[in-house]
Amino acid sequence: MTTISVVEDDRVFAELLVRYIHANKELELHSVSRNGIEALADISRHKPDVVLMDINLPRMNGIDCLRELKKFTPPLRTHVLVLTDYDESDLIFDAIRAGAVGYLLKDDTQHGERLSAAVTQVLAGEAPMSPGIARRFISHFQQPSPLLRDLTYREEQVLHLLARGLPYKQIADRLAISMNTVRKHLGSIYTKLQVHTRGEAMLQFLGQQPRQSYYTKM
């Protein structure tokens, strides 16, 4: 049974997520938080497997909440999947830097099957993304990067498909290799880019530089 916590201040959307969770026998709802401060307390207490996190929250926004969750000692084994209306590039990269393992637009989660699939991907170590979000990552691949010198052609292919949000099995099928080989390539990519997570690998490969927070600019 996979345990889920919801962090969402929009009551209608929160209720929709709760219905999806209750309808899936593989999922168990642990908490529903209406703001970032409340979420920190609920998540630390329940320690869910997956958190469905909005960004535009009262009292503490979702990105700052993510940053605070990463400070917990001992570290939480909770995976945070962002569900939001915002598709600004700054927010996407800030969320990933803060620790999000996936980024989905709310319009793309209007069916329980899509949400369940995203949770499954997260638990498998993958990073689900809405198609439009994935395209933003892909667009950065058009820019030359010195890091390409360190990656083999196959590793570049794997990372490119990862950035599109494809699960390991689809990557293996596309490249006609085994899932174990995909994981080996990913391990080599992590080593060469000196990173530890998929999100960090994508950010490093795409040459993203630290930028001012979206919320700081408001």
Backbone torsions as a table, in degrees:
resi	resn	phi	psi	omega
1	MET	NA	127.1	179.2
2	THR	-94.1	125.4	-178.5
3	THR	-92.0	140.8	-173.4
4	ILE	-129.1	140.4	168.2
5	SER	-121.0	141.9	-179.8
6	VAL	-111.8	132.4	175.3
7	VAL	-122.3	101.8	-171.2
8	GLU	-158.0	125.5	-179.7
9	ASP	-91.3	-14.1	175.6
10	ASP	-79.6	107.4	-172.9
11	ARG	-60.2	-39.9	-178.3
12	VAL	-63.7	-47.2	-179.4
13	PHE	-68.5	-36.9	177.6
14	ALA	-60.8	-42.8	179.4
15	GLU	-65.6	-35.1	177.0
16	LEU	-63.5	-45.1	178.0
17	LEU	-62.1	-41.3	179.9
18	VAL	-61.8	-40.5	178.6
19	ARG	-63.7	-42.8	177.9
20	TYR	-59.0	-44.0	-177.8
21	ILE	-65.7	-45.4	-179.3
22	HIS	-65.1	-27.9	-178.5
23	ALA	-78.3	-13.9	-178.7
24	ASN	-103.1	116.5	-176.4
25	LYS	-68.9	-13.6	179.7
26	GLU	-88.6	-7.4	-176.7
27	LEU	-116.1	146.2	178.0
28	GLU	-132.5	123.8	-179.1
29	LEU	-79.1	128.6	178.6
30	HIS	-103.6	-36.2	-178.0
31	SER	-162.8	157.6	172.5
32	VAL	-129.6	118.5	-178.7
33	SER	-110.9	143.3	-176.3
34	ARG	-99.8	-9.5	178.7
35	ASN	-153.7	170.7	-175.2
36	GLY	-65.8	-38.7	-179.8
37	ILE	-64.3	-46.6	177.7
38	GLU	-61.5	-37.0	-178.8
39	ALA	-63.7	-41.2	-179.8
40	LEU	-59.0	-43.0	179.8
41	ALA	-67.9	-44.8	-177.2
42	ASP	-66.2	-43.6	-177.2
43	ILE	-68.5	-40.8	179.0
44	SER	-64.8	-31.8	-179.8
45	ARG	-78.7	-45.4	-173.7
46	HIS	-89.7	-26.6	-179.4
47	LYS	48.2	60.6	-179.2
48	PRO	-69.5	161.9	176.4
49	ASP	-70.9	-40.6	-176.5
50	VAL	-136.0	138.6	173.6
51	VAL	-113.5	132.1	173.4
52	LEU	-99.6	108.5	-167.3
53	MET	-115.3	125.8	169.8
54	ASP	-79.8	163.9	178.5
55	ILE	-98.1	-49.0	-174.8
56	ASN	-83.3	80.5	-177.4
57	LEU	-109.6	151.0	174.8
58	PRO	-74.6	158.4	175.8
59	ARG	70.9	-46.4	174.2
60	MET	-151.0	122.6	-177.4
61	ASN	-70.1	165.6	-174.1
62	GLY	-62.4	-35.4	-178.9
63	ILE	-69.2	-42.6	176.5
64	ASP	-65.7	-36.1	176.6
65	CYS	-62.4	-42.6	176.4
66	LEU	-58.4	-44.7	-179.6
67	ARG	-61.7	-40.5	179.8
68	GLU	-67.7	-36.9	178.7
69	LEU	-62.9	-34.0	-179.5
70	LYS	-70.4	-15.3	-178.4
71	LYS	-87.0	-9.0	-175.4
72	PHE	-61.7	142.1	175.9
73	THR	-128.9	124.0	-2.3
74	PRO	-68.8	160.4	-177.6
75	PRO	-59.7	140.6	175.8
76	LEU	-73.7	147.2	174.7
77	ARG	-95.6	18.5	-178.7
78	THR	-79.7	137.6	176.2
79	HIS	-103.0	132.0	-178.1
80	VAL	-107.8	122.7	177.3
81	LEU	-109.6	118.3	-179.1
82	VAL	-79.9	129.4	172.5
83	LEU	-121.4	116.8	-171.2
84	THR	-151.4	166.2	173.8
85	ASP	-89.7	-10.2	-170.9
86	TYR	-94.2	129.8	177.8
87	ASP	-121.0	22.2	177.2
88	GLU	-66.6	139.6	-177.7
89	SER	-58.4	-40.8	-179.4
90	ASP	-58.5	-44.2	-178.8
91	LEU	-66.6	-39.4	-179.7
92	ILE	-59.6	-51.0	-177.1
93	PHE	-71.5	-35.8	177.1
94	ASP	-63.2	-40.5	-179.5
95	ALA	-64.9	-42.0	179.9
96	ILE	-67.8	-42.9	177.2
97	ARG	-60.4	-36.0	-177.5
98	ALA	-74.6	-14.9	176.2
99	GLY	126.7	1.4	177.8
100	ALA	-65.4	141.1	179.7
101	VAL	-101.7	-3.1	178.1
102	GLY	-164.7	160.6	-174.6
103	TYR	-145.2	108.3	-178.2
104	LEU	-121.6	138.7	172.2
105	LEU	-76.8	143.0	-176.9
106	LYS	-59.2	-34.2	179.2
107	ASP	-61.7	-23.5	-179.1
108	ASP	-90.5	4.1	179.5
109	THR	-121.7	30.0	-179.1
110	GLN	-78.3	-2.1	176.6
111	HIS	-125.4	135.9	-178.1
112	GLY	-58.8	-31.3	-178.7
113	GLU	-63.8	-39.5	-179.9
114	ARG	-66.3	-40.4	179.8
115	LEU	-67.6	-43.4	178.7
116	SER	-61.2	-40.6	179.0
117	ALA	-64.0	-38.9	179.8
118	ALA	-65.1	-41.5	178.2
119	VAL	-62.6	-42.7	178.4
120	THR	-60.7	-42.7	179.0
121	GLN	-62.6	-42.6	-179.8
122	VAL	-60.2	-44.8	-178.7
123	LEU	-68.4	-22.5	178.1
124	ALA	-86.5	4.5	179.0
125	GLY	86.0	14.4	-179.1
126	GLU	-100.5	175.0	-174.2
127	ALA	-130.2	87.3	-179.3
128	PRO	-65.1	140.1	177.7
129	MET	-141.1	147.3	173.0
130	SER	-65.1	148.5	-178.2
131	PRO	-52.3	-42.4	-179.7
132	GLY	-65.1	-35.8	178.2
133	ILE	-68.0	-43.8	179.5
134	ALA	-59.7	-37.5	179.6
135	ARG	-63.3	-32.0	178.0
136	ARG	-64.7	-39.2	176.5
137	PHE	-65.1	-45.2	-176.8
138	ILE	-60.5	-37.0	-177.9
139	SER	-60.5	-29.7	-179.9
140	HIS	-71.7	-19.9	-179.8
141	PHE	-71.4	-12.5	178.1
142	GLN	-75.9	-14.7	-179.9
143	GLN	-90.7	129.4	178.9
144	PRO	-59.5	141.4	179.1
145	SER	-132.4	133.6	178.2
146	PRO	-63.1	-21.2	-179.8
147	LEU	-67.0	-20.1	178.8
148	LEU	-61.8	-24.4	179.8
149	ARG	-64.5	-28.5	-175.6
150	ASP	-90.0	-15.0	-178.1
151	LEU	-99.4	140.2	173.7
152	THR	-73.5	166.9	178.9
153	TYR	-58.6	-42.7	-179.3
154	ARG	-66.4	-39.2	178.9
155	GLU	-64.8	-38.6	177.1
156	GLU	-63.6	-40.1	177.4
157	GLN	-61.3	-45.5	-179.1
158	VAL	-61.4	-46.5	-178.0
159	LEU	-66.4	-36.8	177.1
160	HIS	-60.8	-44.9	-179.9
161	LEU	-70.7	-33.8	175.4
162	LEU	-62.2	-41.6	-179.0
163	ALA	-65.7	-23.2	176.4
164	ARG	-81.5	-3.4	177.7
165	GLY	85.8	13.2	-179.4
166	LEU	-73.3	137.6	174.7
167	PRO	-69.9	162.4	-175.6
168	TYR	-55.4	-40.9	-176.7
169	LYS	-62.5	-42.1	179.3
170	GLN	-66.9	-36.3	177.3
171	ILE	-64.1	-44.4	178.7
172	ALA	-59.5	-43.0	-180.0
173	ASP	-65.9	-43.4	-179.4
174	ARG	-61.0	-40.0	-174.9
175	LEU	-96.7	0.3	179.7
176	ALA	57.9	44.8	176.5
177	ILE	-131.1	170.2	-179.8
178	SER	-82.4	161.3	176.8
179	MET	-64.1	-33.2	178.0
180	ASN	-63.8	-37.5	177.6
181	THR	-67.6	-37.4	175.9
182	VAL	-58.8	-45.5	-179.8
183	ARG	-64.3	-37.4	178.4
184	LYS	-65.0	-42.6	177.2
185	HIS	-61.2	-41.8	-179.4
186	LEU	-63.8	-39.6	176.8
187	GLY	-60.8	-41.4	178.0
188	SER	-65.6	-38.4	178.3
189	ILE	-62.5	-45.7	179.2
190	TYR	-57.0	-45.0	-178.0
191	THR	-63.1	-46.2	-177.1
192	LYS	-67.9	-34.8	-179.3
193	LEU	-91.1	-3.8	178.5
194	GLN	57.4	49.3	178.3
195	VAL	-128.4	173.8	-176.0
196	HIS	-126.3	-12.1	-178.5
197	THR	-132.0	163.4	179.3
198	ARG	-62.2	-43.5	179.9
199	GLY	-60.9	-43.4	178.6
200	GLU	-63.3	-38.1	179.6
201	ALA	-62.8	-44.4	-179.6
202	MET	-64.9	-43.6	-179.5
203	LEU	-63.8	-43.7	179.9
204	GLN	-64.5	-43.8	-178.1
205	PHE	-66.3	-36.6	-178.6
206	LEU	-80.0	-2.2	175.8
207	GLY	68.8	28.7	179.7
208	GLN	-72.8	136.0	178.0
209	GLN	-104.4	150.6	177.0
210	PRO	-54.0	137.5	-179.0
211	ARG	-133.3	164.7	179.8
212	GLN	-65.0	140.2	-178.9
213	SER	-62.8	144.3	175.6
214	TYR	-55.7	-42.3	-175.6
215	TYR	-72.2	-30.6	177.8
216	THR	-64.6	-32.8	-175.6
217	LYS	-78.8	-17.9	-175.6
218	MET	-75.3	NA	NA
